[in-house]
Amino acid sequence: MTIVDSTKQILKDNPVKSTLSVVGSIATLVGALFALDARYAHAGDVQTYQKSVQKQLIQMQHDNVDSKVFEMELRKSSKPKQWTTVDQAILDKYKRDLEGLDTQKKDVESK
């Protein structure tokens, strides 16, 4: 009797055991696939994380530029005679930068 014949005989004599073994094998395979899938980041999770990082970066830049605007306006009000056109140009640039960062923040939030 060959191996194939003995396997056929076992399947014929024990259909419940063979069915359970097939179901067990399929369940193990499906479980392994889910375990492998869970190891990798999903596209939605990556996009959410990227959006969060972008918002934090923009907020940090905004806070930095806002501090510079505050310092320049404080200097302008405390020493008006020493205020130059260059100082005003720098202040105007910082204010434009703030507007640009606000626009970037809205763009990231709308995505």
C-alpha positions as a printed Julia matrix, in Angstrom:
111×3 Matrix{Float64}:
   0.0     0.0    0.0
   1.4     3.43  -1.0
   1.26    6.68   0.94
  -1.5     8.01  -1.31
  -3.59    4.9   -0.77
  -3.11    5.07   3.0
  -4.08    8.76   3.01
  -7.23    7.98   1.02
  -8.08    5.23   3.48
  -7.61    7.54   6.48
  -9.82   10.2    4.88
 -12.48    7.61   4.07
 -12.45    6.12   7.58
 -12.26    9.43   9.53
 -14.15   12.22   7.69
 -14.67   14.29  10.86
 -10.98   14.32  11.75
  -9.99   15.26   8.22
 -12.57   18.05   8.11
 -11.34   19.39  11.43
  -7.75   19.3   10.26
  -8.61   21.23   7.09
 -10.58   23.81   9.07
  -7.72   24.1   11.56
  -5.2    24.61   8.76
  -7.33   27.31   7.15
  -7.86   29.06  10.49
  -4.12   29.01  11.16
  -3.4    30.44   7.72
  -5.98   33.22   8.13
  -4.66   34.03  11.61
  -1.11   34.25  10.27
  -2.24   36.61   7.51
  -3.96   38.9   10.02
  -0.87   38.87  12.23
   1.34   39.86   9.29
  -1.09   42.58   8.22
  -1.13   44.08  11.71
   2.65   44.6   11.6
   2.42   47.18   8.83
   1.0    50.69   9.01
  -2.18   51.26   7.08
  -2.46   54.15   4.63
  -5.1    55.94   6.7
  -2.97   55.78   9.83
   0.07   57.13   7.98
  -1.91   60.03   6.52
  -3.36   60.91   9.92
   0.12   60.86  11.47
   1.59   62.99   8.66
  -1.21   65.53   9.04
  -0.61   65.71  12.78
   3.13   66.24  12.31
   2.53   68.92   9.66
   0.13   70.77  11.96
   2.61   70.64  14.84
   5.44   71.89  12.64
   3.36   74.77  11.29
   2.27   75.66  14.84
   5.89   75.73  16.03
   6.87   77.97  13.11
   3.87   80.2   13.78
   4.79   80.54  17.46
   8.39   81.4   16.56
   7.43   84.09  14.03
   4.72   85.42  16.36
   7.36   85.89  19.07
   9.53   87.82  16.63
   6.6    90.07  15.67
   5.95   90.72  19.35
   9.61   91.63  19.97
   9.69   93.96  16.97
   6.45   95.72  17.96
   7.68   96.05  21.53
  10.91   97.58  20.26
   8.96   99.91  17.98
   6.8   101.19  20.82
   9.63  101.49  23.35
  12.15  103.18  21.05
  10.22  104.97  18.3
  13.08  107.32  17.46
  15.41  104.41  16.71
  12.84  102.66  14.51
  14.09  102.49  10.91
  12.59  101.59   7.56
  14.61   98.38   7.66
  13.02   97.48  10.98
   9.6    98.17   9.49
  10.39   96.0    6.47
  11.43   93.13   8.75
   8.24   93.51  10.79
   6.13   93.52   7.61
   7.9    90.38   6.39
   7.21   88.6    9.69
   3.54   89.55   9.44
   3.36   88.19   5.88
   5.02   85.01   7.11
   2.34   84.68   9.79
  -0.38   85.03   7.18
   1.3    82.38   5.04
   1.53   80.0    7.99
  -2.15   80.57   8.76
  -2.98   79.66   5.17
  -0.8    76.54   5.36
  -2.53   75.52   8.58
  -5.97   75.86   6.96
  -4.79   73.86   3.95
  -3.54   71.0    6.13
  -6.75   70.97   8.16
  -8.91   70.87   5.03
  -7.15   67.79   3.6
